[in-house]
Amino acid sequence: MKNEVYIALGSNIGDREKYLMNAIIKINQHPSICLVDISSIYETDPIGYTDQAQFLNMVIKANVELSAVELLFALQKIEKELNRKREVKWGPRTLDLDILLFNHENIETEELIVPHPRMHERAFVLVPLYELDQTMKLATIDQPIKTIIDQLHDKEGVRIWKQKNGVDVFALLEN
């Protein structure tokens, strides 16, 4: 069974773009994950713990033949392979991979909450998500994403860093 998922990617340590691109490659190489689309890359101000470098953020869309928890474990494995360390909550990281949406399901387990519980508060997630699907509505909020983005105070902290060009899903992977 194919499941449609949206995954947020973020990095603010080292070669941020390389970490994002390596994560996308590893995700796409997984035998049960098929990459469908990727957003442009956005540079964003840190939130929560603000004494750190700016992030590069993006969102990808994929079809997976995994459960949500199996996908979570696969993404955590990729984070670990790319030197992710969990030392400071919302702190600096080489890579952060978050499941934003899994089909239109509401999932709440010890390991995972989907839709991502704070995504509606975060322009760095909603702006690239909106780029991928301008008609999407979040199951938890009965408003179009554009309306939610317009109401966010931190949207000015989200700036295009590398534009996806054309219709080629892998355009950003080419330097």
N, C-alpha and C positions, 0 to 999 in steps of 0.2 A: 504494500500500500504506500503510495506516495503522499508525503505530507509537505505542504508549503510552509516554509519558515523564513523569517527575517532575522538576521543576526547583526548586532552592532559590533564594530571593531574600533579599538582605540589604542593609542600608544603615545608616550611622552618621554621615553628614555632612549638614548642612543640614536641610531638611524631609524627614526619613526616610520618613514615610508617603507623601508626594507622590511621591518617587522610586519606591517600590514600586508605587504605583497607576499611575503613568505607564508603568512597565515592563510591568505586566500589560496595560494598554491596547495598547501597542505589540506585545506578543507576540500578543495576540488579533487584532490588525489584520493580522498576517502572513497572506498568502493560503494558506499551507500548514500553518498551525497553528490548531487548534480547542481553545480552553480548555474543560476538562471540570469542574474543581473547584478551589477555593482553600481553604487552611487559614485559621484565625484568624491574627492577627499576634501575635508574641511578642517581648517585649523581653528581650535576652540580654546577658550580660557578655561582653566581648571575650576571645578565647583566643589564645595565642601572644604577640602584641604587645599587652600589656594596658594600655599608657599611651594610651588613646583612649576615646572616648565609647561608650556602650552601643549595641548594634545593635537594629534591628527586623528580624526574620526571619520568613519564611513559606515554604510550599511550594505549588506549583501542580501540577495534573495536566493533561496535554494530550494530544491525538491529533495527530500530525504526519505529513505526507507528505514528509518529508525524511529523509536519512540522518543518523546521529548527528553526523558532522562538519559537514554542512550546517547542522544545528540549532545547533551550537557557533558557527559563523561568524555566524549570524543573531543569536544572543544577544550575542555580542561587539560586533556593530554597534549593538545597542540600548544596551549599556553605554556605548559611546563617545558615542552621541547624548545620553545622560543624564549626560555629564561624568565618566565613570569615568577615573581616572588610576591607573596601576600604578607607584607609587613605592616603597612599603614593603611587603615581604611580610607578609601578614595585617594590613596597616595600614588606616587609615581609608579609606573609600570611599563615594562617592555611591550606588553600586550594584554588587552582585555577583550574577551569575547563573551557577549551576552545574547541569549535568546530573547528576542523582543516579542515575536509572535510565532505561534505554532498552529497552523490552520486558523480556525476561529475559536480555538479551545481556550477555556479557562482552566488552568492547571495549578494546583497548590499541593506541593509535597514538601518534605523536610529539605530536599535538595534544590527545589526549583519552584518559582512562581512565574506563570505566564498568563496574560501579558506581563511584561516586565513591570514591576510595581511602581517605578518612578519615571517611566519613559514619557508620560504625558507632561512631566515637569521639566523636561530636558530638551532644549532646542538642538543640542548637538546630536541627539538621536532623531528627533522629529524632522529636522530639515533634510537630512539625507534620505530618510524614509519617505518623505513627501516627494522627493525627487524621483524615487522609484515607482510610487503609486499615488497620484494626486487625487484619486477617488476614494481612497481607503478611509474607513471610519474605524476607530478603536472600539472594541466590544465593551470596554468599561466606561467609555464616555461617548454619549450620543451626539458627537459633533464632528464635522470634517476636520482632518488634521490641520488644514490651513487656518481654520478658526482658532484652534488650540495654539498654534505657533504665533499667530498675531497677538495673542494675549500674554505670551511669555515675556518676562523682563530680560532674560539672558540671550535673546535671539541676536542681539548686536555682537555678542561674543562668538558668533559662528560665522567664519569667513571662508569663502571658497579658496582652496589652496592648490588643488590640481583638478581641473575640469575634465570630466569624462567626455571624450569627443566621439560624436557619431553614435551609431547603433552597436558597435562592437563591444561586447561584454568585457573583453580582455584588453581594451584600449589602454587602460591605466597600467596594465602589466608591462606594456612596451615602453621602453625609455628612449 
